[in-house]
Amino acid sequence: MDRRKLARELTAIENLQLEPKVGQGQIIAITGPPGVGKSCLIDELLKNLVSNHRVAVLAVDPSSPLSGGALLGDRIRMTVLDDPNHMDSVYFRSIATRESSGSIPSIVRGLAKHLLANSFDIVLVETVGTGQAEIRCAAVADRIVLVEGPARGDGVQAEKAGLLELADLIVVNKSDLDGADKVVNDLTISLQLGTRPPPIVKVSAKTGEGIEEL
């Protein structure tokens, strides 16, 4: 894989200077409130996936309303990217929200499709977790994974955003901390009125509990 060539192509697609190719595969959005450990969870998922899959990660980072710049810091938390044995199996790209009205730029699906056309079979899209704008996940991804954690406050963040109704899977991360079981119980109660509630998986990116099941 020519990483420099691929990076140039993705930049051109972002700048609307190149039409993305269309490949086949899974586009999975990993979304949820800030602080629930989405980046660390993706790192653990990658460690389990790279032996049998080629996986690309598009991490959507918020742009500053003043400078337009983005922190683009998710890569720091993903240790699998530093393993030379996985150079051909993993690709990471940070995407700034720029002037996008939501937290997920509309160009993300085109970028993901282009990555699938370049021999990747799974694209994980990590979103910035800013609330109602996350509903745009449905327009970008084939599947939506909602991540929650013990410090989810009053328990209505996801409900307000409508993500519970859209999620294909709910992951309660940080199961090694107190309060994880309560979150699972609260979510189970919230989902009881739905016609087809998504499964709930309890995991810990820190200890590895539940990662294989996920």
PyMOL commands that set and color helices and strands:
alter all, ss='L'
color gray80, all
select helices_A, chain A and resi 3-14+38-49+74-77+79-82+84-86+108-117+132-140+157-161+163-166+180-191
alter helices_A, ss='H'
color red, helices_A
select strands_A, chain A and resi 26-31+55-61+90-96+122-126+143-148+169-172+200-202
alter strands_A, ss='S'
color yellow, strands_A
deselect
rebuild
show_as cartoon
